[in-house]
Each structure stands twice: as C-alpha cells, then as structure tokens.
Amino acid sequence: MTQYAGLVEIANELNGAGLKIGVVMSRFNTPVCEGLLSACLKELFALGVKAEDVTLATVAGALEIPLVLQKMAATGKFDAMVALGAVIRGETYHFELVSNESGSAITRVGLDAGIPIANAVLTTENDEQAEVRMHEKGTDAARVAVEMACLLKKIA
C-alpha cells in the first residue's frame, strides 16, 4: 500500500500468476465471440495466468451466460470470471431484452457471489462495430478480471 494525499491507497496490480479464471463465452455471433476469446486469452497469458488455470465454458447465447457464471462461482474455484458475447441489434425489440437482461444478470451474479466478473458482452448496432471492438474489449476484460481479483485478495 502507498500513501496518496494522506489516504491509504490499495495499489492496482496486474499480476495474474496463480489466479484461477473462469470464462463463459456465447456461441451466438461466433466469429466475434472467438475474437473476444482470442484477445482475452492472449492478455491473460501475458499477465501471467497459466492456460491450465483458465476454464472455458460455452453457451448458446448471451442469456445463458449468467446461469453458467453462477454455477461456476458456486464452486469456489475461481478468483475471477469473464463473460464474452455479442448482441447485435436486429429489427426487433429482442436486442434490448437480451442486452439488458444479460447485463443485469451478470452483474447480479458477481455481487451475489462476491466474485469479480468482467463483462465483455458487446452490444452493438451492427457486425462492423462488433468486429472493431472485439479485440480491445477482450483485452480489457482480461485486465479487469486480473486487477479485480488482485484487489479483492488485498482487501481480504
């Protein structure tokens, strides 16, 4: 810990060595989801997380992600988890339903379980926006998962 303006500050850390990470990926919009996964894994490994410490589960779509995250969290085996998916606007209200419900449920799982979940379920207007964002969002998700896992360990 370091002092900042007279306060005790818990320093950010991005050392993933020894962390166990659960990843749940939607198979809907597969090319984008696989792009998210590729970027996420590349960054997790760069941060010191070992391949054998990453568990990947795939589900049909974004609405199925929270239930699997919940079951994974209940095992107590993971320091952090990552949700990967892509919800791309169509011509019906279904986009709003899936975006809102999956996002809310992912947040609720993390709060209820007390485990950090990096939400990298893209919600975009079209395929092009998703493709542009997938690498950055996958990378960000890995960094968030590691940083939050380290932070919660320091707080505990």
C-alpha positions in Angstrom: 0.0 0.0 0.0 1.1 3.5 -0.7 0.1 6.9 0.7 -1.8 9.3 -1.5 -3.0 12.7 -0.2 -2.9 11.3 3.3 -5.0 8.3 2.5 -4.0 4.7 2.4 -4.3 3.6 -1.2 -4.5 0.0 -2.3 -2.3 -0.1 -5.4 -3.6 -1.6 -8.6 -1.9 -4.9 -9.6 -2.0 -6.8 -12.9 -0.1 -10.0 -11.8 -2.2 -13.0 -12.8 0.2 -15.6 -11.6 -1.7 -18.2 -9.7 -5.1 -16.9 -10.4 -7.9 -19.2 -11.5 -10.1 -17.6 -14.2 -13.5 -18.9 -15.4 -14.6 -17.8 -18.9 -18.1 -18.2 -20.2 -18.5 -17.5 -24.0 -21.6 -17.3 -26.1 -21.5 -19.2 -29.4 -24.1 -16.8 -31.0 -22.2 -14.5 -33.3 -19.3 -16.9 -33.2 -16.7 -15.0 -35.2 -16.9 -12.0 -32.9 -17.0 -14.2 -29.7 -14.0 -16.1 -30.8 -12.2 -12.8 -31.5 -13.1 -11.7 -27.9 -11.8 -15.0 -26.6 -8.6 -14.8 -28.5 -7.8 -11.3 -27.3 -8.8 -12.2 -23.7 -6.7 -15.3 -23.5 -3.7 -13.6 -25.1 -3.9 -10.9 -22.4 -4.5 -13.3 -19.6 -1.4 -15.3 -20.6 0.6 -12.0 -20.9 -0.4 -11.1 -17.4 0.9 -14.4 -16.0 -2.3 -16.6 -15.9 -1.4 -20.1 -17.0 -3.5 -22.0 -19.6 -4.3 -24.7 -17.1 -5.7 -22.1 -14.7 -8.4 -21.0 -17.2 -11.6 -22.9 -17.5 -13.8 -22.2 -20.6 -17.5 -23.0 -20.9 -19.5 -22.1 -24.0 -23.2 -21.5 -24.1 -25.8 -20.9 -26.8 -26.3 -17.1 -26.3 -25.9 -14.1 -24.0 -29.0 -15.0 -21.9 -27.4 -18.3 -20.9 -24.1 -16.8 -19.7 -25.3 -15.7 -16.2 -26.5 -19.2 -15.2 -23.2 -20.8 -16.0 -21.3 -18.0 -14.3 -23.5 -18.6 -11.2 -22.7 -22.3 -11.2 -19.0 -21.7 -11.7 -19.0 -19.1 -8.9 -20.7 -21.5 -6.6 -17.8 -24.0 -6.9 -15.4 -21.5 -5.1 -12.7 -22.5 -7.6 -12.3 -19.1 -9.4 -10.7 -15.8 -8.4 -12.5 -14.0 -11.2 -14.6 -14.7 -14.3 -15.1 -13.3 -17.7 -18.3 -13.1 -19.7 -17.8 -13.0 -23.5 -20.6 -12.5 -26.1 -22.0 -10.3 -28.8 -25.5 -9.0 -29.0 -26.0 -7.2 -32.3 -29.1 -5.1 -33.0 -31.7 -6.5 -35.2 -35.1 -5.3 -36.3 -37.0 -6.3 -33.2 -37.1 -5.4 -29.5 -35.3 -8.6 -28.8 -31.9 -6.7 -28.8 -33.0 -4.6 -25.8 -34.3 -7.6 -23.9 -31.1 -9.6 -24.4 -28.8 -6.7 -23.8 -30.5 -5.5 -20.6 -31.3 -8.9 -19.1 -27.9 -10.5 -19.7 -26.0 -7.4 -18.4 -28.2 -7.1 -15.3 -27.9 -10.8 -14.5 -24.1 -10.9 -15.0 -23.8 -8.0 -12.5 -26.1 -9.7 -10.1 -24.1 -13.0 -10.2 -20.9 -11.1 -9.4 -22.5 -9.2 -6.5 -24.3 -12.2 -5.1 -21.2 -14.5 -5.3 -18.7 -11.8 -4.3 -16.5 -12.6 -7.3 -15.4 -10.2 -9.9 -16.9 -10.8 -13.4 -15.5 -8.8 -16.3 -18.5 -8.2 -18.6 -17.3 -8.3 -22.2 -20.7 -9.0 -23.8 -20.7 -6.5 -26.7 -23.9 -4.7 -27.5 -23.5 -3.1 -30.9 -25.6 -1.7 -33.7 -24.1 -3.9 -36.4 -21.4 -6.6 -37.2 -18.8 -4.0 -38.2 -19.0 -2.3 -34.8 -18.6 -5.6 -33.0 -15.6 -6.6 -35.1 -13.9 -3.2 -34.4 -14.4 -3.6 -30.7 -13.8 -7.3 -30.1 -10.0 -7.2 -29.6 -10.0 -4.2 -27.3 -12.9 -5.4 -25.3 -11.4 -9.0 -24.9 -8.1 -7.5 -23.8 -9.9 -5.1 -21.4 -11.9 -8.0 -19.9 -8.7 -9.9 -19.1 -7.1 -6.9 -17.4 -10.3 -6.2 -15.4 -10.6 -9.8 -14.2 -6.9 -9.9 -13.0 -7.0 -6.4 -11.5 -10.2 -7.1 -9.6 -9.1 -10.5 -8.4 -5.8 -9.0 -7.1 -7.7 -6.1 -5.4 -10.2 -8.3 -3.6 -7.3 -10.5 -2.4 -5.6 -7.4 -0.9 -8.8 -6.2 0.7 -9.5 -9.7 2.3 
